[in-house]
């Protein structure tokens, strides 16, 4: 008798059918419940997430102008010491890191 090697073995076929039945009978959420859950507002304070509280304070930052021995790179916009000037083109200064 010739054997059909392309056909699934019976134990594999039974296992696939059992796993398919288990998936069908699983208590999966429906699409509406998922949408409701996604649309629900996040209550970080009720859940107790640290940092979830809203702070109504303004931040104040002191801006210090560049010193005479500093420049702002026209490529990376970082404030650098004048010893790091690699190139000047059309009045724009570029640092050695950007020119490397």
Buried (B, 14 or more C-beta within 10 A) or exposed (E): EEEEEEEEEEEEEEEEEEEEEEEEEEEEEEEEEEEEEEEEEEEEEEEEEEEEEEEEEEEEEEEEEEEEEEBEBBBEEEEBEEEBBBEEEEEEBBBEEBEE
